[in-house]
């Protein structure tokens, strides 16, 4: 795993500052976008000295990586609760739950529309493709994290000898269609969201 964070805080006061910096970064991403984001403005918004920000993060890319990681942690926590409550019996149901939680976060979580789990809309240079992991690209890292939910529901066979690859392909498809849904409608075009579910259910079933 790459280190987006220089130092992870332990004490309560430092944890509060750390989270406040990430919250400020997320808010600014919605207001000024990736190209307008600076560590100086994040520190000002978070009401911390710039030196405090650099104690935790090496720069803008570190902020984005930590925000992407936090978003992924929150997403998997939310999905875990849905899975535990609804106990999906097949991959199609899991798809619906995952898409619904993603859409809900996109609508409600500051900065999610710019970063989600790996910098949506940011030029996909080598650095931004690896916000979550030094070796794996962002979607591969997400697929690895989601494998714990999907392993029992994605069977192997002649048509799916590598279920992990199937999950990776499904994520790429979902990524493209959901980006289109939110470009079409800031709240997410309902028809495109429904098509995303239908596409993934058909592919993974």
Order of alpha helices (4+ residues) and beta strands (2+ residues): alpha-alpha-alpha-alpha-alpha-alpha-alpha-alpha-alpha
